[in-house]
Amino acid sequence: MTGAFIRHLSVGLIASALMVGGAQAATIKLATISPLTGSLTAIGSEVKRGAELAVQEQTKAFKALGHDLVLAPFDDQASATRGAQIAGTVLGDKNILGVVGALNSSVSNVVAAAFAPGKLAMISPASTNDQLTRNNWMHFSRVVSADSAQGVAAANYIADELKASSVYVISDNTAYGNGLTKVLLTNLAKRKVKVADYTGASTAGQIAEVIKKVKASKANVVYFGGTDDTGAVLVKGLRTAGVKAIFMGGDGLDSPSFLKRAGIAGAGVVYTTGFGPVSAFSNALTFTNKYQAAYGAKPSGVAVYAYDAANVMLDAMKSALKTAGAVPTRVQVAEAVRKVNLPACFEGDTSNCVTITGAVGFSSSGERMRSRLLIMKFDDLLQAQVAKIQIVNAESLK
């Protein structure tokens, strides 16, 4: 061989090696879908931030496996229509192997349906509508308790603790609100608690009308199924109208923005939630300190669940990576999610333990095998106090 040929061959081999190395260092993306603008920006941003912290912490682990890990946040504006558009964009980006979201059940429904043919894995940190885990989707999972669990707990609390003589039930007309209130109605009937009326209200006109009806009904408990923006308007309107009935809702009221909107009208409000105060989790201090350092604010329960959802998804991705020996398919990641079995962690745990909300594993339908449900109440100083704790097993929701 001539010297020129050898030099040419060497350059070619080096170029080929670089190409191979470049292929091995593929970018893997974890997407989030939540409201980043609009009335639910505050709580929607918590989904992004929780996942963002998880990605930052696991970047080195993915780099060691030869891949660059990137977060891809999407703003659904709490709109199912917008969610459908985002789903198309996400599906078109082959680097996205998993999704944390959505926040709203209505958005999760359309996004999960769009992902179903390609089985792109998604884990919701906040969508609680029961139907989401009754569609035989192997790619959809969630880390929070379903509406059915909240409905049972709320009905029992209304009957046993509040001893209500009459309950006025209101939905905000969303998939979340409708699902939550219908489960509640079923369980109120089982407990033989009288329902004064059941109606939907989301617009200013509808809210004004339902306030009049609630006042006339003389119900001593008002149950609201919906998000914190509408809930705050409703409870303020009721208090202004002189209605003193206990106001109760679901985890849609478990948001920092609820009290900002409701003000003093939030005193005495009761709500069920899988989230609750972050301090209630045994190992939340380290996460809270990291969150405050990064964002200059205290995290909500949604941020904690988003963090855990992201870590579950990233654990599944790493497992699929090691099994596949290369960039895994979306189906392989979805299958790995259902096999995840992360242990509960405690403050000071020196092992590589990443969960905050407890052990995480999923049933065949995507429900968390064991989750915690709280009944909370705002005191006169607007501090959320734990009124009751209930553990929910996935098997009990069938």
C-alpha positions in Angstrom: 0.0 0.0 0.0 1.2 3.5 -0.7 1.6 6.1 2.1 -1.2 8.2 0.5 -3.6 5.3 0.4 -2.9 4.5 4.1 -3.4 8.1 5.1 -6.7 8.1 3.1 -7.8 4.9 4.8 -7.0 6.2 8.2 -9.0 9.3 7.7 -11.9 7.2 6.5 -11.7 4.9 9.6 -11.6 7.8 11.9 -14.6 9.4 10.2 -16.5 6.1 10.4 -15.7 5.8 14.1 -16.9 9.4 14.8 -20.2 8.6 12.9 -20.7 5.5 15.0 -19.9 7.4 18.2 -22.4 10.1 17.2 -25.1 7.5 16.6 -24.5 6.0 20.0 -24.8 9.4 21.7 -28.4 9.8 20.6 -30.6 12.4 22.3 -33.4 11.0 24.4 -36.2 13.3 25.4 -38.7 13.2 28.3 -41.7 15.5 27.5 -44.1 17.2 29.9 -47.6 18.3 29.0 -49.3 20.8 31.3 -50.7 24.3 31.4 -47.8 26.8 31.3 -50.0 29.8 30.4 -53.6 30.7 31.3 -55.5 30.4 34.6 -53.8 27.1 35.6 -50.3 28.3 35.0 -49.3 28.1 38.6 -50.1 24.4 39.1 -49.2 23.4 35.5 -45.7 24.8 36.0 -45.3 22.5 38.9 -45.6 19.5 36.6 -42.7 20.9 34.4 -40.6 21.8 37.4 -40.9 18.5 39.2 -40.0 16.6 36.0 -37.2 19.1 35.3 -35.5 18.4 38.6 -35.6 14.6 38.0 -34.1 15.1 34.5 -31.3 17.2 35.9 -30.5 14.6 38.5 -30.4 11.7 36.0 -28.6 13.4 33.2 -25.2 11.9 34.3 -26.7 8.4 34.5 -28.0 8.6 30.9 -24.7 10.1 29.8 -22.9 7.1 31.3 -25.1 4.9 29.1 -24.1 7.0 26.0 -27.1 9.2 25.7 -28.0 12.8 26.2 -31.2 13.3 28.3 -33.3 16.4 27.5 -36.6 17.7 28.9 -39.2 18.9 26.3 -42.0 20.9 28.0 -45.3 21.5 26.2 -48.0 24.0 27.1 -51.5 22.6 26.7 -53.2 25.7 28.2 -55.5 23.2 30.0 -57.3 22.7 26.6 -58.1 19.3 25.2 -58.0 20.8 21.7 -54.5 22.1 22.4 -53.6 18.8 23.9 -54.5 17.0 20.6 -52.3 19.3 18.7 -49.4 18.8 21.0 -49.9 15.0 20.8 -49.3 15.2 17.1 -46.1 17.2 17.6 -44.8 14.8 20.3 -45.5 11.8 18.1 -43.5 13.3 15.3 -40.4 13.7 17.5 -38.9 10.3 17.6 -36.5 11.3 20.3 -39.4 11.5 22.8 -39.6 8.2 24.5 -41.9 9.1 27.4 -44.3 11.8 28.7 -45.1 13.1 32.1 -48.6 14.6 32.1 -51.1 15.8 31.5 -52.5 17.8 34.5 -56.1 17.8 33.4 -58.0 14.6 32.9 -59.7 15.9 29.7 -56.3 16.6 28.2 -54.8 13.3 29.3 -57.8 11.5 27.7 -57.2 13.0 24.2 -53.4 12.7 24.4 -53.5 9.1 25.6 -55.9 8.2 22.8 -53.5 9.8 20.3 -50.6 7.9 21.8 -52.4 4.5 21.8 -51.5 3.3 18.3 -47.8 3.8 18.9 -47.9 3.0 22.6 -45.9 6.1 23.7 -45.7 5.8 27.5 -47.2 8.6 29.6 -47.5 8.9 33.3 -49.9 11.4 34.7 -49.0 13.0 38.1 -52.5 14.6 38.5 -55.2 13.2 36.2 -57.7 11.3 38.3 -60.7 10.5 36.0 -61.6 6.9 36.4 -62.1 6.2 32.8 -58.4 6.8 32.0 -57.5 3.4 33.4 -60.5 1.6 32.0 -59.5 1.9 28.3 -57.2 -1.1 28.2 -54.3 1.2 27.5 -51.0 -0.4 28.2 -49.1 2.9 27.7 -51.0 5.1 30.2 -50.3 5.0 34.0 -50.7 7.5 36.9 -49.2 8.0 40.3 -52.3 9.6 42.0 -55.5 8.1 43.3 -58.5 7.9 41.0 -61.7 9.9 41.4 -63.4 6.8 42.7 -61.2 6.8 45.7 -61.8 10.5 46.3 -65.5 10.0 45.8 -65.7 7.2 48.4 -63.6 9.1 50.9 -65.6 12.4 50.4 -69.0 10.6 50.8 -67.8 8.9 54.0 -66.5 12.1 55.4 -69.7 14.0 54.6 -71.8 11.3 56.2 -69.7 10.4 59.2 -67.8 13.6 60.1 -70.0 16.4 58.7 -73.2 14.5 59.3 -74.8 16.5 56.4 -78.6 16.6 56.1 -78.4 17.8 52.5 -75.6 18.3 49.9 -75.6 20.5 46.8 -73.3 19.0 44.2 -71.7 21.1 41.5 -69.4 20.2 38.6 -67.3 22.6 36.6 -68.3 20.8 33.4 -64.9 19.3 32.8 -64.1 15.6 32.5 -62.4 15.8 35.9 -65.3 17.6 37.5 -68.0 15.4 36.0 -66.2 12.2 36.9 -65.5 13.2 40.5 -69.1 14.4 41.2 -70.8 11.3 39.6 -68.7 9.0 41.8 -69.6 11.1 44.8 -73.3 11.0 44.0 -73.2 7.2 43.8 -71.5 6.9 47.1 -73.8 9.5 48.8 -76.7 7.4 47.7 -75.1 4.3 49.3 -74.7 6.3 52.5 -78.3 7.5 52.2 -77.3 11.2 52.3 -79.8 13.6 50.6 -78.7 15.5 47.5 -80.4 18.8 47.2 -79.5 19.2 43.5 -76.7 18.4 41.0 -75.7 20.9 38.3 -72.9 22.1 36.2 -71.4 25.6 36.4 -68.3 27.1 34.8 -69.2 30.5 33.3 -69.9 33.6 35.2 -73.6 33.5 34.4 -73.9 29.8 35.5 -72.0 30.4 38.7 -74.2 33.4 39.6 -77.3 31.3 38.9 -76.1 28.3 40.9 -75.3 30.5 43.9 -78.9 31.6 44.0 -80.1 28.0 43.9 -77.7 26.8 46.6 -78.9 29.6 48.9 -82.5 28.7 48.3 -81.8 25.0 48.9 -80.5 25.6 52.4 -78.1 22.6 51.9 -75.5 22.5 54.7 -72.7 21.1 52.5 -71.7 22.3 49.0 -69.6 19.8 47.1 -67.6 21.1 44.1 -65.9 19.0 41.5 -63.5 21.0 39.5 -60.3 23.1 39.3 -59.2 25.8 41.6 -59.9 28.8 39.3 -63.6 28.1 39.1 -63.8 26.8 42.7 -62.3 30.0 44.1 -64.9 32.1 42.2 -67.7 29.9 43.4 -66.8 29.9 47.1 -66.2 33.6 47.1 -69.6 34.1 45.5 -71.3 31.9 48.0 -69.7 33.7 51.0 -70.6 37.1 49.6 -74.2 35.8 49.2 -74.3 34.8 52.8 -74.2 31.1 52.3 -72.4 29.5 55.3 -72.6 25.8 54.1 -69.4 23.8 54.3 -67.6 24.0 51.0 -65.9 20.7 50.0 -64.1 19.6 46.8 -61.5 17.3 45.3 -57.8 17.7 44.6 -58.5 20.4 42.1 -58.5 22.8 45.1 -55.1 21.5 46.2 -53.2 24.4 44.6 -51.4 27.5 45.9 -53.4 29.6 43.5 -56.7 28.5 45.1 -56.1 30.5 48.3 -54.7 33.4 46.4 -57.9 33.6 44.5 -60.3 32.7 47.3 -58.7 34.8 50.0 -60.5 34.6 53.4 -63.4 32.7 51.7 -61.0 29.7 51.7 -61.2 29.3 55.5 -63.1 26.2 56.4 -62.9 24.7 52.9 -62.4 20.9 52.9 -60.9 18.8 50.1 -59.7 15.4 49.3 -56.3 15.0 47.7 -53.6 12.6 46.9 -51.1 15.5 47.1 -51.4 17.4 50.4 -48.6 19.3 52.1 -45.2 18.3 50.9 -44.0 18.1 54.6 -46.3 15.2 55.1 -44.0 12.9 53.1 -41.2 11.4 55.2 -38.4 12.2 52.9 -39.5 15.5 51.2 -36.9 17.8 52.9 -34.1 17.2 50.4 -36.5 17.7 47.4 -38.0 20.8 49.0 -34.5 22.4 49.4 -33.6 21.6 45.8 -36.8 23.0 44.5 -36.5 26.2 46.5 -32.9 26.6 45.4 -33.9 26.2 41.8 -37.2 28.2 41.7 -37.2 30.4 44.7 -40.6 29.0 45.9 -41.9 26.1 47.9 -43.1 23.1 45.9 -46.7 21.8 45.9 -47.8 18.2 46.0 -48.2 18.2 42.3 -44.5 19.0 41.9 -43.7 16.1 44.1 -45.8 13.7 42.1 -44.4 15.0 38.8 -40.9 14.4 40.2 -41.9 10.8 41.1 -43.6 10.3 37.7 -40.6 11.5 35.9 -38.2 9.2 37.9 -40.5 6.2 37.2 -40.4 7.0 33.5 -36.6 7.6 33.5 -36.1 4.3 35.4 -38.1 2.5 32.7 -36.1 4.2 30.0 -32.8 3.1 31.6 -34.1 -0.5 32.0 -35.2 -0.6 28.3 -31.9 0.9 27.3 -29.9 -1.8 29.0 -32.2 -4.6 27.7 -32.2 -3.3 24.1 -28.5 -2.4 24.0 -29.4 0.7 22.0 -32.1 3.3 21.9 -35.2 1.4 22.9 -38.5 1.6 21.0 -41.5 3.4 22.5 -43.2 0.1 23.1 -40.2 -1.3 25.0 -40.3 1.8 27.3 -44.1 1.4 27.8 -43.6 -2.2 28.8 -40.8 -1.3 31.1 -43.0 1.2 32.9 -45.5 -1.5 33.9 -42.6 -3.5 35.3 -41.3 -0.7 37.5 -41.1 -1.5 41.2 -39.5 1.4 43.1 -39.3 1.2 46.9 -40.5 3.8 49.4 -37.7 6.1 50.6 -37.0 7.8 53.9 -35.1 11.0 54.8 -31.4 10.2 55.2 -31.6 7.1 52.9 -28.1 6.8 51.5 -29.1 4.3 48.8 -30.0 5.4 45.2 -33.6 5.9 46.3 -35.6 8.4 44.2 -39.3 8.3 45.3 -40.9 10.7 47.6 -44.6 9.7 47.5 -43.9 6.1 48.5 -43.4 2.8 46.7 -44.4 2.9 43.1 -45.6 0.0 41.0 -48.6 -0.3 38.6 -51.5 -2.7 38.1 -52.3 -4.1 34.6 -54.6 -1.1 34.0 -52.1 1.5 35.0 -53.4 2.3 38.5 -50.8 2.7 41.2 -50.8 -0.4 43.4 -50.9 1.5 46.6 -51.5 5.2 47.1 -52.3 7.7 49.8 -55.4 9.9 50.0 -55.8 12.8 52.4 -58.7 14.8 53.6 -57.6 18.4 54.2 -59.2 21.4 55.8 -58.1 25.1 55.7 -58.2 26.6 59.2 -59.1 30.2 60.0 -55.5 31.2 59.3 -55.8 29.5 55.9 -53.3 26.8 56.9 -54.1 23.3 55.4 -54.5 20.8 58.2 -54.8 17.0 57.7 -58.2 15.9 58.8 -57.9 12.2 57.8 -55.5 9.8 56.0 -56.7 6.9 53.9 -54.6 4.3 52.0 -56.0 3.2 48.7 -55.2 -0.1 47.0 -55.7 -0.5 43.3 -57.6 -3.7 43.7 -60.3 -1.8 45.7 -61.0 0.5 42.7 -62.2 -2.3 40.3 
